Amino acid sequence: MPLRVTFVAAARSAPLLAERFDDERPLDQAGWDEVRRAAADLVPLAAAELRYCSPTPRSRATGDALGYAPLAQLALRDCDMGRWRGLTLGEAMAREPAAVDAWLADPRATPHGGESLLAFISRAGGWLDTRPADDGARIVAVAEPAVIRAALVYALKAPPATYWNLDIRPLSTTTLTGHRGRWNLRFEGPAVRTSQL
């Protein structure tokens, strides 16, 4: 049987437009409230044989609040944004508009002095490909939305530019099934009776 890796996006610590590169802020009250409201749907994932998280405070706090007791994985850290760390996209654009444009246009670019988008995608994918290959192992990983986007681009063998078109909402789940080099995106939701169609 294939591996089943379910990513849970960390609860937010700021409004979307105030999100910062390499954000190390803990959950704010709104984030804790979101976790509490989503807990009934997400707590059952704690039954996974392996439970991991990004090393960020909000990923750890989200996983702990859901009862996962996750093991932090350095490979699931957010993209290293070099000198833009701690800035919003708008702040980086105000300071270095040409550099931001180059970074958005070229997945190999590192105008900030950190990690390229392509290297980030490869790192997240490498983590996926090195998960234990036990038959039917269920894995849950609480991660920053950016990490989940990178893992999806890798798993689907999509062009790196696809990264910018994926929207991962806080506390949403994304499931991949498969094994090294062969991953499938699995959409899940409530069952629909055919008689209702």
N, C-alpha and C positions, 0 to 999 in steps of 0.2 A: 504494500500500500504506500501511497505517496505521503510525504510530509505535509502537514497543514500548519501554515504560519499565519496567525491572525495578528495584524498590527492594530493597536488601539492608539489613536492620536491623543497626545497629552492635552489636558484641559488648558485653557489659555490663562495667561497672566496679565494680559493687556488687550485693549481693543485692537482689531486687525491692523488699522493704520498706524498704531503705535508699536507694533512688533519690531524688535531690534535684531540685528544679525548676532548670532551666537548668544542669544538671550539667556542669561543665568538667573533671571528673577524667579522667585518662588511663586506658587499659586497665590492669586489674590482672592478676596472673598467671593467674587463672581465665579472664579474657577472652582473653588470649593463647592459652591452652590450647584454648579453644572455637574460636578462629580456625583453629588448627592442625588440629583434628579436622574442621572443616567445609571446609577448603581444597579438597579434591578435588572437591567439588560446586560450589564457588563460583568457583574460579579461571577456568573457561571463560567466565564472564561478562566477563572482561577483553577479549574479542574485540569488545565493543560499540564502535561508532564514537565515541560520546561517553560520558565517564565523569566523574561528579560526586560530591560528598559534602557533608554538612552541615559547617559550620566547627568543630564540636566536636573536641577531641583524640581521643576514642574513634572517631568516624566517620572522621577522617583516618587514624588508625592502622589501623583495620580495612581501609579501602580500599587503603592502601599495602601492608599485609601480604598482601593477596590479589593484588597486582600490577596494580591498576587505575590507579595514578598519577592519582587523581581531582582535578578542579578544584573547590575549595571554592566553594559558592554561598551567599551571605548569605540568599537567600530560603528556603533549606532549614534555617535556624537554628530552634532550639526556640522555643516560645512565650515571649515576654517576660513573666516573672512578677513584675516590679516588686520590691517589698520582700520578696516571698516567695522570691526567688532564693537558692538554696543550702539551702533548707529541705526537709524531707520533707513529705508531705501531713499526716502525723500531727503534726509540729511546727507547721505552719501552723494546723491545726485546734485545737491546744492554745492557741495565742496569739489566734486570731481565729475562733472557731467560727461565728459568724453570717456573717462575710465569706466563709468557705469555703463554707458552705451556699448563699449567694447566688451565688457563682461557679459552683458545680456545677449550680445550677438554671436559671441565665439565661445563654445563650451570648453575650449582649451585655455582661455585667457585667465590671467591672474593679476590684473592691474592693482588689486588690493594687497598683493604680497602673500596671499594665503593659498588656499586650495582651489583648483579649477573645478568647474561643474562636472567635467568628465571624470576627474579623479574622485570626486565625491560620489558620483553614481557608481563607479567601480568599487569603491570601498563598501558602500551599502550592499551592493550585489555580492561582493566577496563574503560578506557576513552571511547572507542567505545561503550561498553555495557551500559554506562550511558547517552548516547545522548538522547535528547527528543524523545519520541515515537509518535510524531504527524504523522498522515497519510501523506505519501508522502513527508516528509521534506527533502529538499536538503541541504547538508552541504558541505562546502569546508574547508579544513584545510591545511595550508602551514606548512610543517614540515621538519625537517632534514631527510635525507635518512635513517639513522639508526632507527628513530622513525617509519617510514613507514614500514621498514622491520619487526620491532617488531610487529606492528599492523597486518601485513599480516600473520605472523606465528601464532599469536593468532587466528585471524579470520578463518583461514583454519584448525585450530587444528593440525598443522604440528609439527613434533618433533622439539625441540629447535635448533638442529644442522642445520635445514633448513635455519635459519637466515643467515648463512655464504654463502649460495648459491643464495641469492637474490641480484640482481644488480638494484639499483634505481638511475637513472641518474638525474642530476640537471634539474629542471623544467619539469620533466616527470609527468604524472598524473596516478593515480591508483584509481579505483573506487570499493568500496564495497557496496553491497546492502543487506538489511536484517534488523535484529533487534537483541536484546540481545541474545547471545548464538547461533545465526544462521546467519552467514554471507556468502555471495557469492562474489567471485572475478569476476568483470565484465570487459571484454575486449572490448574496443571500438576502432573504426577507421573508415576510409572512407568506405562507402557502396560499394560493388562489385556487378555488374550486373551479373546475372547467365548466360546470353548469352555470356559473355566474358570468362567463365570458360572452 
